[in-house]
Amino acid sequence: MSTHDRDAVGSARPSWPMSRMNTALVAVCAVGALLCFVLGQTIAAVALLVGAVGGAVGAVFARRGSSGVLERVNALEYADERDRTAGTKGLAAVGVIALVLSAVQLVVHAVVDTDPLSRWMAIALYFALVISWFAANWYFVRRG
């Protein structure tokens, strides 16, 4: 991935120090951390803040010319098709683990009588993962 983007007329301009995806991820984590701090949820706030800072630092360092494939893939800063292929395989493995852990979470909610909001959030997460998995499979099988 070039460190320069092209604007509408094709002239080079300095790019943002990280991809749009990383910018969105860092922003969501930072806003979430701020909200959690305001609500007094310090542990969640710190976890999100560490995610925001770690993600931003990793993404910026991954765009250096000397960064390796693992740095770029871990930071979602793909430079070429090899990076994209490795990233796709890694994210697919994460998706499988997320589905399994989400199912385990539902079992835990059934065994331990938890509050209804947590239970419904777990159910919603499980179905969101299953539905997005089916939709992604449908899309990529049709695309070829």
Residue pairs with C-beta under 8 A, 6 or more apart in sequence:
1 19
1 63
1 77
1 78
1 79
1 80
2 15
3 14
3 15
3 63
4 12
4 13
4 14
4 15
5 12
5 13
5 15
6 12
6 13
7 13
16 23
17 59
17 60
17 63
18 26
18 56
18 59
18 60
18 63
18 75
18 77
19 59
19 76
19 77
21 76
22 55
22 56
22 59
22 75
22 76
22 77
25 55
25 76
26 52
26 55
26 56
26 59
29 48
29 49
29 51
29 52
29 55
30 48
30 49
30 52
32 44
32 45
32 48
33 45
33 46
33 48
33 49
33 52
34 45
35 45
36 42
36 44
36 45
36 48
37 45
55 75
58 71
58 74
58 75
59 75
59 76
59 77
61 67
61 71
61 75
62 71
62 72
62 74
62 75
62 77
63 77
67 77
69 82
69 83
69 86
72 78
72 79
72 83
73 83
73 86
73 87
73 90
76 87
78 84
78 87
95 129
95 133
98 129
99 126
99 129
99 130
99 133
102 122
102 125
102 126
102 129
103 126
105 122
105 125
105 126
106 122
106 123
106 126
108 114
109 118
109 119
109 122
